[in-house]
Amino acid sequence: VNIADNDLPIIDLSANQTVVEGITSPQNVIYTVTLSSDSTETVTVQYATVNNTAIAGSDYTATSGTLTFDPGVTSQDIIIPILNNSLNEAQETFNLTLSSPTNAQLGTSITVTTITDTLTQNVTSTLPTNVENLTLTGTTAINGTGNAGDNVLIGNSANNILTALAGHDTLNGGAGNDTLDGGDGNDLLFGGASNDILTGGLGKDSLTGGLGVDRFDYRTLADSVFSSFDVITDFNANTGNDLFLVTIARTGFSNAGIVATLDTNGIAAQLTNTTFTANSAAQFSFGSRTFVAINDATAGFGATTDAIIEVTGLTGTLGLNNFTTTLV
């Protein structure tokens, strides 16, 4: 008896999938292979994974073999282990292919797995230990917290609190009045639109407020001492614009002029007990570079106790009115 091809059951792979690398351990992606109808014959089909930008042995475990469907069986699974390489990478893909069927014909024979390092959430979330990035979606005010790795945290269009921990992190608030905290490490903070609060934390951080009235948080002066001073890339000093957020109101503000050398001695020569009094602030320059110094409770420059911030994108003239103790 000859059986025409159109009488044979069709073998189909389930739909493409995207997996967030490291969200579980161990981690697998599971595809289901189905027959369109029962068969009275034994059906077989070969399967194999194929590299695209994802590489077997680094991003996933190469998987191949032959599926055997006994008469009456219409569904089987293929399990492919996903490997966590702890690297912050762009999305990567690999294929799963079916071939060489017996007693059946191929339908959907190729599926694509996308491996991403980004967890996308529409609720307040904390990154699992082995996931690198978090993107908040939707229009609800929700928050995101990183982990000990090098993270990228991205807010949505509402008001977000983005909190990084250890690691060299990148935080982008997007729209909304956002609060960004880089935590430890050398971090990049971007406030985006609206009125934001940016806290670099420990380490040498780069802070960009973006549009709106932004507060650059130096309530902890040790976050930006001379040995690892922060850089603010866009401070608008005109009235009603950007502010330095401090714990104690500044007693005065002075322009200390030009330092001869950008080191402790050079700065101390300009920030004297007279020009840099207790709880005051000052501006000084080195060549074409502009710096702001924020004093602790002791007059004169203290390299390990006073904050130093370089301002590379200054608009207007800095003054006492650019310091505040209020969050809003």
N, C-alpha and C positions, 0 to 999 in steps of 0.2 A: 504494500500500500504506500503510495507516495503522498506525503503531507506537504501541502503548499506552504511557503514561508508565512503567508498572512494568516495561517491557522496556528502558527507557533505562538506561545506566550511571549510577551515583550518584557525585557529586563530593563528596569529603570533604577538609577541612583537617586537618592534624596537630594534636596536642594543645597546650594552653596551655603557655607557657614562662615561666620567670623568668630574667632575665639580671642579672649583677652589673656595674653600670656601671663602665667604665674598666679592667676586668680585662685586656682586650687592646686594641690599637690598630693599625689600625682595627677596629671591632667591629660585627658584624652578628647579627641573629636570622634564622634560616632556617626557613620553614614549607614543608612538602611538601603539594602538592595531588594527590590520587590519584583515579583512576577505578576503580570497583568491578569493571569488566570491560572488555575490548577493545571498541572500537567500529569499525564499518566506515565511519562518517561522521566528518567533522571536528567536533570538540567545542570549543566556546569558553566561557569564563566570565570575567566581569569581577571585578577585585579592587581594594580600596582600604583604606587605613588610616584610622582614625577616632580622634580625641582622646577620652580620658577625662580622667584627672588628668595624664597625660603630654601634653605639647604638642609638636606637630610643629614643627621648626625649632629647638627648644631641647633636647628630650629624645631625639628620633628624627627621621629624615627621612621626610616624607610620601611614600608609595609607592602608585602605582595603575597600572592597565593592564588588558590583556586577555591571558589565557593561551589559546594555541591548541594543542590536542592533535590531531596528525595521526592518521589511522587506525593502530591498533596501539600508540600511545603511551599509557601509563597513569599517568605520574608526572611532575610538574614542580615546581620550587622557586620560591618567592618570597623574595627577599632584602631585608631592611629594615635600613638602617644605624642603629645606636644612637649617640647623641651624648653625650660626656662634658662636663658643664657645671661640674665641679669644685665643686659645692655639696653639702653634707651635707643630704639631703632625706629625707622619708618615701617609702615605696614609691609608685610611680606606675604607671598602666596605660594602654594604648591597645589598640584592637581592630583586627583584620584581618577584613574581610568579603568574602564572595563573593556575586555577584548575576548575574542575567540570563544563565543558561546557555542554550546551544543544543545540541540533540541529546544532552542529559543532564539529570538532575534533581539538585537540591541535597540533600546530606545535612548534614554538619556544615559550616555556612557562616560561623560566627563563632568566632574564637579570640582569647584575651586574652594580651597580653604584659605581664608585670610587670617593671618596672625597679627594682632595689634598689641601695642604696649599701653593703649589708652582705654581706661574705663570711662564710659559715658553714663552719667547719672542725672536723674531729674529730682532727686531727693538729697538731703544732707548726707554726705558720705566721707569715709576715711579710706584711704588707699590700703588694700591688703599689702602684706610685707613685700611680695615679689612683683608688684605691679608698679610701673614707673609713672604713669600719667593719669590725670583726672580732668575730664571736661564736664562742666555742669551745663545742663540744657534746660529749656523751658523759660518761663517768665516769672516763676515764684522765687522769693528770697530764700535761698538755701546756701549752705556752707560746705566747704571742702577742706580736708586735712590730708597732708602728705604722710610719708613714712621716712625711714632713715636713709633712703636712697636719693639719687638725683632726680627730682620730680619736675614735671610741668603741670601746673594747676591753672585751669582756665575757668573763669566765671561765666555766668549767663547774662541776660539783659537786666536782671534785677539787682538788688543790693546783696552782695555776697561777702562772707568772711572767708578768706583763703589763708590757711595756716600751714606753712612748711615746717619741717623739723630739721634734722641733720641733712647733710648733703648740699650740693650746689644746685639750687632750685631756680626755676623760672615761674613767676606768678603774673598772670594777666587778668585784671578785673573785668575788662570789657565795659559795657554800659552799666549804669547804676552807681550808687554811692558805696564804694567797696572799701573793705579793710584788709590790707595785705600784710602778712608777717612772714619774713623770710626765714626766721629761726637761725640756727647755726649754719656756717658755710658761706661761700661767696655766691650771692644770689642776684638775680635780675628781677626787678619789680616794675610792672607797667600798670598804672592805675586805670588807663583808658579814659572814657568820657565821664563826666560828672565829678562830684566832690569826694575824693578818696583820702584814706589814711594809709601811709606807707611806712612800715617798720622794717628796716633791713635786718636787724638783729646782729649777732656776732658775725665777724668776717668782713671781707671787703665787698661791699654791695654796690650795685648800680640801680638808681631809683629814677624812674620817669613818671611824673604825675599825669601827664596828658592834659586834656581839657578840664576846666572846672577849678574850684578852689581846693587845692590839695594840701594836706598836712603831712610834713615829713617828720617822723616821730623820732626825737632824740631825748626822750624822757630818761633813757638809760644812756648816759654819756659814754660809757665804756663800749657801746656798740660801734663807735667810730673813732677810736683813738688814732694817733698819728701813724702807728706801725701798720695799720690796715684801714685807712680812712675810706669812707664811702664817697661815691660820686653821684651828684644830682645832675641830671642831664637837661632839665628844663624848668628852672625856677623863675616864676613871674613875680617880681618884687613889687609891682605896682599895687596901689591900695585896692583892697578887696579881692586879692588873688592869693598866691601861695604863702604858706606859713611854716615856720619851724615849730614843732610841738615840743614843749619842755615841761619839766615838773615844777620848777620855780620861776616866777616871773623875772625877766631880765632887769637888772638895775640900770643898765645903760648899754649903748652900742657905739663903737668907735671904728674908724678906719685906721688900721695900724700901719698902712703903707706897704712898702715893698720889702720882702725878706731877701737877703743876699744869697742865702743857701737854703734849699728845702730840706732842712734837717732840724733836729731838736734845738741846736744852738742858734741857728739862723732864725727860727720862729721865736724862741725865747728872747732874742735880742729886740724884737719888735713888740711882742706881747709881754710887756713889763708889768710890774705890780701897779704902776700908775695907769697904763693904758688898758690893762686887762684885769679889772677889779673883780672881786668876788661876785659870782652870779651875774656877770655881764656877758656880752657877746661882742665879737669883733670881726672885721673883714680884713684880709691881707692878700697880697698878690705875690706871685713868683713868675717873672716874665709876663706872659700873656694869660697866665692861669689865675683863677680867683678861688679863694678859700674863705670859709666861715669857721670861726672858732667859738665854742660855747664853754664858758668857764664853770667849774664846780664852785664850791664855797671858799676856795683859797685863791687869793690874788696871784697873778703871774701864771705863766704857762706850765702846765703839768702834762708831760707827754703821755702818761698812762692814766690820767684822770679827767682831762678835758677832751671834749669832742672836736675833731677836725673834719670838715666836709668840703670836698672840692665841688664847685658849681661850674659846670662846663657850658651850660646853656642859660645864662642869666639875662632876664629882661627887666629893665628898670633899675632902680637904685635901692640897695638893701638898707634897712633901718630897723629901729626898735619895734616898729609896727609890724614887722614880719615874724614876730615871736608871739606865741600864745600858749596858755596852759589849758585851754578848753578843747574838747574833742569835736565840738560842733559850733 
